[in-house]
Amino acid sequence: MEASPKLKSEKKFDDVYSDSLTVVKSFMLEAKLGKPLDMDEISDTTNLLLEQVFDAGDLFRQMRLMKDKDDYLFTHSVNVALLCILIGRWLNYDKETIKELGEAGLVHDIGKVFIPDHVLNKPGKLTNDEYEEIKKHTVMGYNLLIQSEAVSNNIATAALMHHERADGSGYPMGKKGYDIGLCSSVVAVADVYDAVTSTRVYSTKRSPYIAAEILWEESFGKLDPRISKVFYDKVTNFYVGNEVLLSNNERGWVIYVDPTQPTRPVVKVGEKFYDLNKDRSLTVMEIID
């Protein structure tokens, strides 16, 4: 789907990312004030993001550079949109479906604007009552999105169900099985990956390797394995050649990724080689740019 002619398709990633953050802030603030959602603006922003998702390796590098650019709620929305588009491309979906995935990613957490700030941004562990309050963002987001005729049912459902898990452990409904819809399933995977690899008020960011391992574990009975396993298989290949920090505080370079154990690469530190597939005591703690 072509970008609107009034928008510049030749923009650099950081400019598109910053513009997208501005749009996310705008529609979230307007939602909080009770104003209707401007789906045209969200569609235009998704078109710009679509143009940025071609070189997956570069995309992950660029996203790492943007991680702490703004408030987590806003950067998370843009990151999830980019990851949804990437997953859609990896799974060879048509352009319309991929665009819908991107739009779903942008608005999936819109319900969080209705959660009190002292709960949403609490640095410590949430109480049971506070956690129940947080969980309401899925229903609140859905209720807001269905008010707009321009929002598809798939997008609204993704806001509602991206925290559901196939074993019934998710929320808001504790729904069992994988039949939550494509948008919801893709957003769920993108949401987990970005949340794990981001710094949040109550947790520090973890490496893409740890995030990939979590996705692998959750592909057995929680997340849709058709999506989570494709992401797991693909994502770690883009870190060959990257400098990394190991859990023993040594820095080295990823020189090989075993396709059967992609989260346990071979890392060269000086003249030493660590095969993390054999040395299970070591993990990649951080990607260093």
N, C-alpha and C positions, 0 to 999 in steps of 0.2 A: 504494500500500500504506500503510495507516494506521500511525502511530507507536504504540508501546506506550502504553496509558493511564497507566502509572506514570511516564512521562516528560513533561516540560512542553514542549508544542509552541510556547509563546509566548516562549521564550527568545530573547535577542538573539544576534546573530551571534557577538560576541566570547566570550559565555558558552558557546555551542555549540562554538565552535572550541577553547576551553580544555578543555572536557569531553572533546572528541574526542582532543585531545593526550594527556590523562590515560589514556584507554582504549588508545591506541596504545602509549604507554610501558608500560602494564600488560601487554598481550598480548605485546609484544616481550621484556620482561624474563622473563615466564613461559616463553616459547619458549626463551630462552637457558638457563633453568634446567631445561628438559626437561619442562615441564608441558604438558598438552593445551590446545589452542586453544579459547577460549570463544567459539564462533561466535554465540551468542545476544547477547552483549555487542556484538560487531561488527555484528550485524544491527540492534540497537537504535540504535547510534551512526549507522549509515547512514540509518536512518529520520529521525533528527534533522537530518542533513546535507541530506537530500532536501528538507526544509521550508525550507532556506535558499537553495536554488537556483531562483530565479524571475526576479529582476531581474538580468540578466547584468552590466550596467554597474556596479551597486552591488556585485555579487559580486567583480568584479576590484578595485574600490577597497578593499573590506574585506580581501581577501586580501593586497593590498599592505601594509596596516596591520599585518597579522599576520606578515609575512615573517620578521622576526628575533625572533619571540616565544620560540623554543626551539631545541633542537638540530635541525639540518637534516634528519636522518633522520626525525624525528617530524613536523615541519611539512610536509615533502615528502609524506609518506603522506597527511596530511589534505588538502593542496592537490590532489594527484592524484585523490583520491576526489571532491572537489568538481568538478574539471574533467571527470572521467569522467561524472558525473551531468549536467553542463551539455552535454557533447557528445551524450549520449544523448537529451536533450531537443531539441537542435537537429536531430537526425536522426529525431525522432519515433518513437523506440522505445517499446514498451509499458512499464508501470510495473515489472513484474517484471524485465525486461531492464535497465532503468535502475538499479534497486536492485542487481542483480548487478554492474553496472559499478562502482558506488560501492564495493561490498564488495571487488571486485578491486583498486581503487585503494588502499584502506586497507591491504591485506596484501601488495601486489605486491613490496615490498622486505623482507619479513620475514626472508629468508635472510641479510640483512646483519648480523643479530645474531651470526652464527657466524663473521664475518670479524674477524680480530684488529684491535683498536682502532688500533694503530700503523700499520696499512695503510689502514683505512677513513678515518682522520682525518689522514692524512699531508698536510701543507701543500704540499709540493713535488711535482714530477713523479714518477709511479710508475715503478718499474723494470718490465721485462717480467715478471719473476716475481711482482711485487706486483699487476700488472694481471691476470695469470692467476688470482691469489688472489681478487681482487674479482669476477671473472667467475663464480666458483663460487656466488655468492649466489643466482643464478637456480635452479640445480639444488637447492641446499640448501633454498631456500624451497619449491620444488615438493615435495620429499621430505617436508617437514614438513606441508604442507597436505593432501597426499593421505592422511595418516594419520587425518584427521578425516572421518567420514561426512557431517558437516554442510556440508562445503566442496564446492561443485560442481566438476566437472572443468574448467569454463570458468575459474573463479577460479584454480585451481591451475596451469592452463596459462598464464594471464596472468603469474603469477610466474615461470614458466619461460621464456617467449618474448617478454617485452616489450622485450628488446634485440636480437631478431632483425630483420634488414633484408632486403627483397625481393631485393637484389642479392647476397645471400650474405655481406655484410660484417659481419653481426651475430654474436651469441653467445647461447647456448652451442654451438649445433649448426651455425652458418653456413648455416641453412636458406634456400633461395631461394624466391621467390614470396610471394604475399600470403595464402596459406591457413594463417594461424596462429590463426585464430579471432577473433571480434568483440572479446571482452574484451581479448585480447592487443594487437590493433590500436589500440583506443581508449586503453588504458593507455600504449602506446608514444608516442602523440602527446601525451597529457597529461604524461607523464614528461619528454619533451624540453622542452616549454614551461616547466614549472615549474623544471626544472634550469637552463635558460638565464637565467631571470628571478630566480634566487635567489643569495644570497651563500653560497659554499661555501668549505671550507678552502683549496682550491687555485685558486679563481677568483672574481672579483667578479661581481655580478649585472649583467645587461645588460637593455636596455629591451624591453618587449613587442613593439616594432616589429622589433627585431633577431631576437627569438625567432620572430616570424611569418615573417620572411624565411627563416630556417633551415627552418621547417616547409614553406614553399613549395618551397625547393630540394630538400628530402628527399622531397617528394611525387612527384618524378620518379625512381622506381626504388628508393626505400628504405622510406618509410612509405606506408601505404594511402592513396591520393589521395582516396578518397571521404570519409575522415575528416579528413586533414590540410588539404585545400583548403577544406572547410566551416569548420574552425577558423580558417584564414587569412582567409577572407572575412568572418567574423563579428567576430573579436576586436578588430581595429583600429577598428571603428566606435564602440566604447565609449569612445574617448579624445577624441572631439570635445568641446571645452570644457575639457579638462584643461590645466594648466600643464605645460610640458615644458622640459627642458634640452637644447639643441642641442650638436652636436659642436664648435661654435665658442665654446662657453661662454656663449652668450646664452640668456636665458629668454624664452619666449613662450607663446602659447596656440594650441592646435590649433583651427582654425576650419573646416576642410573636409577630407574624406577622399574621394579619387577611388576609386570602386569597382573600377576596373581596375588601380589601383596603391595598394592600401590602406595599405601600409607607408611611403608617401611623401606625407605630408599637406601641406597649406598651413598654415604657422605664422605668426602675427602677433606681431611683436616691436616694441613701441612703435607707431610709425607705418609700420614696414616690414613687408613680407610676403615670406616665403620659401616658394617652391614647391619642395618637396624632390623632386618628380618631374622638375623641370627642372634644379635645382641638385643634381647627384649627389654633390657633395663634402660635403654636409651629411647628418647622420643625427640621429635622436632618440636621445639617450643615456639619458635618464631621464624618468620620469613623476614630477612633483612634486605631493605632496598638500597 
